[in-house]
């Protein structure tokens, strides 16, 4: 949808005789060299079994062929209700199924459920407290057992179980009780109406009760070692630090899969990953994608398609509002128009991303299109600071009531592009008499106390503000979500606005989509006027597929673009 | 001999305990924690982080955590990774194979070529070849591995298409030939530097020997030059090499981080980096203990071999 595919058709066939594309029996140049060498060295003739992974053009009926998906993050936990990274979810979409999901257009699509409950279809009671979901009755676990309402009940209760190492339990705290009606109807009662639950459940993958309930320890690592789900692919094997193999589930209740095998390959170095995409060792290059400096080159590769996939994250300067200078709204407003965003996008990121003015990406259904556009006007910024009483000192840095307009900025070390962005921003700020000092640290340090206790002045990071794409961002901007004060949430800017709090509380209880949209439009207006953070640009991930591997689609509502691998297939 | 072995084993155990305390302390005192990785990417709030810290027992005092860890390891339970929940020993087992494959092949290659160069250099000291070998070793030692690795990939994989651009095998193939194809480039890249090192070791060790009285005696007795070299000089020159090899055993198992990263080789070096940067305490501790054991074992075996190779040592070790 948001995907500006740049495709080069008419690929020359020289490239496609690489490994993986080779039809059975044909030798690549590399194979030939080695065949010669090996024959010479071993003195043995005969069939050397050189035919590498053969892949016939896939007819849609029987799953055939395989795809190797490259990721620069390693798959970690295969229990879909535990803490995880993005790639893990990319695997879960293929091993497990939630009740419903958000497709690339942001529409709910039922999966295990027959339909998505709403007030209109009666799935949610008029008071918003009782939910009733009918389940498909043709779903089987990978071990052949039927999936029933008991499994859904078990999964929800597991999320509520305080002993379980669940990821984020916020939404499940609202569920008072869960019940079943027969084998294929699940019901639950809420303590109060909670609209984001529909979104949260789109990321809640259902786990098998008949296997997990056998083990008294809900955190037992046994399940993650050999997961059983209802998804289009089954678990085969994994080599930690290297790859994970899944195979087609012939009993999948949905459409597909067309591929017989799906391989998640871990390539930690981005340059190495891009090289392997070029040489054909991987068929798809996903998260963290092709480095921006190779974007142009990649679009010119023969036999490869490159996708500039807009993700849900927003690169931004997160400000700590407890900082004496950053507490002044006039300062934040001046800083906001002092940053030359276009230059950052063009110079550092090779023109791939677009300047941002919001925490929601423009394609999000609740995004407010009427927010002030990104602006760059250093003169106006200077004038604003003058007017607010910030006067330039002897060293050129502004001062007000003894407070110097100076603060630090931190990001994770080792990220070259961010380091360059920091330099550009520091220069922009210097022009208006503001000092920004750079103080970077390793990820394990930055994301620990430094972040949670708001020990920073400002951060350069790219959070995805929403959870499961729901516009409720109470955890990010609610005044009760400041971890330093309440030990909960992730409002590390320490932002407080009573108006925003009230609107967010209303939005959480409102099931009507149109009304929710209105509420969150107002929330965006307020927050983007207060500026607890300065948006820079919407994150774009440059992904790529081999020409002939069809079905790829960017979905901002899934954490990795292997979400629909069930409909991927080889056509050439 | 038995008493000597027992004494060495006791010393080793004491040393292991000491290493574990120091490693545990440094690891846990370093800022950050194992949950930071999930905060950065996921939807974890602070309350979730606190809850998980408690569930993992990371909120307890450090000495208690250490005793807990030491207690389980003493009973053979090395714990599970915080990242993927797999048993630590299983993870180490999965990574040790690829590392051994790469390190042993490159070390053998380096020892063989380096040894030859070293012997020739010592025998023909200050010859043109010796100077060439010296300069060559300097150059090889100065080339950054990651640069050389990328250059090899660029030339032989991207441009010529002769070699794979990394990985240990074609997933799903894994035949001997396929493995060999994947091994060539990283093996040569790794061997380059160590060939230089081994050639220098061998040269100086050989030089020590060829100037000994017994070599001169052999020469004056009219023993053929080749026989002197192989039977008298080489055997004695190899003695110090045994010690060096013993000390080298641990590096065979700890892997080569840079080469493994450039060539996407799923070895111990990368596992260690991934585990340290994500503060995966059980895995890091497991790997440190594993490597420490191997260092101690390596030096013990080297000492024993030494007494086999050199009968004079036997009496001293009783």
Interface residues (C-beta under 8 A of the other chain):
Chain A: X18 X19 X20 X28 X29 X30 X33 X34 X35 X38 X48 X49 X50 X52 X53 X66 X68 X73 X74 X75 X76 X77 X78 X79 X83 X84 X85 X86 X162 X163 X165 X166 X167 X168 X169 X170 X219 X221 X224 X225 X239 X240 X241 X242 X243 X245 X261 X263 X265 X266 X267 X268 X269 X271 X272 X275 X276 X278 X279 X281 X412 X442 X443 X444 X445 X446 X447 X448 X449 X450 X451 X452 X461 X467 X468 X475 X481 X483 X487 X488 X489 X490
Chain B: X30 X31 X32 X33 X35 X36 X37 X38 X39 X40 X41 X42 X43 X44 X45 X46 X47 X48 X49 X50 X51 X52 X55 X56 X80 X83 X84 X85 X86 X87 X91 X94 X95 X98 X150 X153 X154 X157 X158 X160 X161 X162 X163 X164 X165 X166 X167 X168 X170 X171 X172 X173 X175 X177 X178 X180 X181 X261 X262 X263 X264 X266 X267 X270 X271 X274 X277 X278 X279
